[in-house]
Amino acid sequence: CRENKNEIKPTIALILTEPQGFNEWARMLWNQISEEYLRIGLITNMDLSSLQALCNEYGIYREASELIKNQGLLIEVNVYSTKGNLTGTRHIANPLLRVANNAFTNYKSLCNDFGLTPAARNKISIPENKEFDRFAEFD
């Protein structure tokens, strides 16, 4: 049996309040998953900062993606001579592409930690038919 009998059992987070500073997409993801994770007992006080990071990375990814959609994949930048005179313009890849790609990479990694992909969900289990009891620790 691969069950860890000495597994750390942190206390369950009893109240989840939405962190300040989230953009609309991070807030949406937080509201979608935090209550469900609390309901089934998969989120604890120790997990809150990682869950916040997951939502924040998703928010950054979505915000950067929207900006890229508006600005385009290529942007025009000024070209200057060594003396500082404007000599023309050229097109470069939008720097927000790197921001979006980094945020998505971080988000996807955290999704695996939280079981938010089909493959990751296949690796975690929760007790069958066991509803989370907020007052169980007082028994």
Contacts in CASP RR format, 6 or more apart in sequence:
PFRMAT RR
TARGET T0000
AUTHOR 0000-0000-0000
METHOD contacts of the structure
MODEL  1
CRENKNEIKPTIALILTEPQGFNEWARMLWNQISEEYLRIGLITNMDLSS
LQALCNEYGIYREASELIKNQGLLIEVNVYSTKGNLTGTRHIANPLLRVA
NNAFTNYKSLCNDFGLTPAARNKISIPENKEFDRFAEFD
8 46 0 8 1.000
10 44 0 8 1.000
10 45 0 8 1.000
10 46 0 8 1.000
10 47 0 8 1.000
11 44 0 8 1.000
11 45 0 8 1.000
11 137 0 8 1.000
12 38 0 8 1.000
12 41 0 8 1.000
12 43 0 8 1.000
12 44 0 8 1.000
12 45 0 8 1.000
12 132 0 8 1.000
12 134 0 8 1.000
12 137 0 8 1.000
13 38 0 8 1.000
13 43 0 8 1.000
13 44 0 8 1.000
13 45 0 8 1.000
13 47 0 8 1.000
13 48 0 8 1.000
14 134 0 8 1.000
16 34 0 8 1.000
16 35 0 8 1.000
16 38 0 8 1.000
16 43 0 8 1.000
16 48 0 8 1.000
18 27 0 8 1.000
18 30 0 8 1.000
18 31 0 8 1.000
18 34 0 8 1.000
19 30 0 8 1.000
19 52 0 8 1.000
19 55 0 8 1.000
22 30 0 8 1.000
22 55 0 8 1.000
22 56 0 8 1.000
22 59 0 8 1.000
23 59 0 8 1.000
23 60 0 8 1.000
23 62 0 8 1.000
23 63 0 8 1.000
25 58 0 8 1.000
25 59 0 8 1.000
25 61 0 8 1.000
25 62 0 8 1.000
25 63 0 8 1.000
26 55 0 8 1.000
26 56 0 8 1.000
26 58 0 8 1.000
26 59 0 8 1.000
26 60 0 8 1.000
27 55 0 8 1.000
29 54 0 8 1.000
29 55 0 8 1.000
29 58 0 8 1.000
29 59 0 8 1.000
30 51 0 8 1.000
30 52 0 8 1.000
30 55 0 8 1.000
33 51 0 8 1.000
33 55 0 8 1.000
33 114 0 8 1.000
33 116 0 8 1.000
34 43 0 8 1.000
34 51 0 8 1.000
37 43 0 8 1.000
37 51 0 8 1.000
37 114 0 8 1.000
38 132 0 8 1.000
39 131 0 8 1.000
39 132 0 8 1.000
40 126 0 8 1.000
40 131 0 8 1.000
40 132 0 8 1.000
41 126 0 8 1.000
41 132 0 8 1.000
42 124 0 8 1.000
42 126 0 8 1.000
43 51 0 8 1.000
50 110 0 8 1.000
50 113 0 8 1.000
50 114 0 8 1.000
51 114 0 8 1.000
53 106 0 8 1.000
53 110 0 8 1.000
54 107 0 8 1.000
54 110 0 8 1.000
54 111 0 8 1.000
54 113 0 8 1.000
54 114 0 8 1.000
54 116 0 8 1.000
57 103 0 8 1.000
57 104 0 8 1.000
57 106 0 8 1.000
57 107 0 8 1.000
57 110 0 8 1.000
58 103 0 8 1.000
58 107 0 8 1.000
59 103 0 8 1.000
60 99 0 8 1.000
60 100 0 8 1.000
60 103 0 8 1.000
61 100 0 8 1.000
61 103 0 8 1.000
61 104 0 8 1.000
61 107 0 8 1.000
64 96 0 8 1.000
64 99 0 8 1.000
64 100 0 8 1.000
64 103 0 8 1.000
65 100 0 8 1.000
67 96 0 8 1.000
68 94 0 8 1.000
68 96 0 8 1.000
68 97 0 8 1.000
68 100 0 8 1.000
71 94 0 8 1.000
71 96 0 8 1.000
72 94 0 8 1.000
73 93 0 8 1.000
73 94 0 8 1.000
73 97 0 8 1.000
74 91 0 8 1.000
74 92 0 8 1.000
74 93 0 8 1.000
74 94 0 8 1.000
75 91 0 8 1.000
75 92 0 8 1.000
75 93 0 8 1.000
75 94 0 8 1.000
75 95 0 8 1.000
76 89 0 8 1.000
76 90 0 8 1.000
76 91 0 8 1.000
77 89 0 8 1.000
77 90 0 8 1.000
77 91 0 8 1.000
77 92 0 8 1.000
78 86 0 8 1.000
78 88 0 8 1.000
78 89 0 8 1.000
79 86 0 8 1.000
79 87 0 8 1.000
79 88 0 8 1.000
79 89 0 8 1.000
79 90 0 8 1.000
80 86 0 8 1.000
80 87 0 8 1.000
81 87 0 8 1.000
108 117 0 8 1.000
110 116 0 8 1.000
111 117 0 8 1.000
111 120 0 8 1.000
112 119 0 8 1.000
112 120 0 8 1.000
113 120 0 8 1.000
114 120 0 8 1.000
115 121 0 8 1.000
115 123 0 8 1.000
115 124 0 8 1.000
END
